[in-house]
Amino acid sequence: MTEAYVATFHTHLAALRSCRAVQRAKDPEARMAPVPRVLSSSCGTCLFYRGEDPLLPLLDADLEAVYRREGQNFILVHQAAG
């Protein structure tokens, strides 16, 4: 079963690189968007995507956090060190 995820980043470039990587490898419908108000992000841009897992190896090293989306709620599944 695929889950819906939201990844936040420290930079817009990291979000762009991650979006391209996820689109090529797993989810061609992955998209960049403004970060939902309930989440924080340094750059204001996030990545919405679907996957069997959070796809961490595909995400840029400047990742801030990954959340699983459950309806209108966001559950933290990964917080980058730092």
C-alpha positions in Angstrom: 0.0 0.0 0.0 1.4 3.4 -0.9 1.3 6.2 1.6 1.2 10.0 1.0 4.3 11.9 2.3 5.4 15.5 2.6 9.1 16.3 2.8 10.4 19.7 3.9 13.8 21.1 3.1 16.3 23.8 4.2 16.6 25.1 0.6 14.5 25.4 -2.5 17.2 23.7 -4.6 17.1 20.6 -2.3 13.3 20.4 -2.8 13.8 20.7 -6.6 16.5 18.0 -6.7 14.4 15.7 -4.6 11.3 16.2 -6.7 13.1 15.2 -9.8 14.7 12.2 -8.2 11.3 10.9 -6.9 9.6 11.6 -10.2 12.2 9.6 -12.1 12.4 6.7 -9.7 9.1 6.1 -8.1 6.3 8.7 -8.4 5.9 10.7 -11.7 3.1 12.7 -10.0 5.4 14.0 -7.2 5.1 17.8 -6.9 6.6 20.8 -5.2 4.2 23.1 -3.3 4.2 25.7 -0.5 4.7 24.1 2.9 1.4 23.6 4.8 0.9 26.1 7.6 1.0 23.4 10.3 4.6 22.4 9.2 7.7 24.5 9.3 10.4 24.8 6.6 13.3 27.0 6.1 12.7 27.6 2.4 8.9 27.4 2.3 8.8 24.7 -0.4 7.9 21.1 0.2 7.5 17.9 -1.8 4.3 15.9 -1.9 4.7 12.3 -3.1 3.5 8.7 -2.6 5.5 5.6 -1.8 5.7 2.3 0.0 8.1 4.0 2.4 9.4 7.5 2.9 12.0 7.0 0.0 14.7 8.6 2.1 17.6 7.5 -0.2 16.0 9.6 -3.0 15.8 12.8 -1.0 18.5 15.5 -1.0 20.9 15.7 1.9 19.5 19.1 2.8 16.3 17.4 4.0 14.6 18.9 7.0 11.8 16.4 7.8 9.4 13.9 6.3 5.8 13.5 7.4 3.2 10.9 6.5 -0.1 12.5 5.5 -3.2 11.1 7.1 -6.2 13.1 6.0 -5.6 16.6 7.2 -3.0 15.4 9.8 0.8 15.1 9.3 2.7 12.5 11.3 6.5 13.0 11.6 8.3 9.9 10.3 11.8 11.3 9.9 13.7 14.3 11.4 17.0 15.1 9.8 20.0 15.3 12.2 21.4 18.7 12.9 
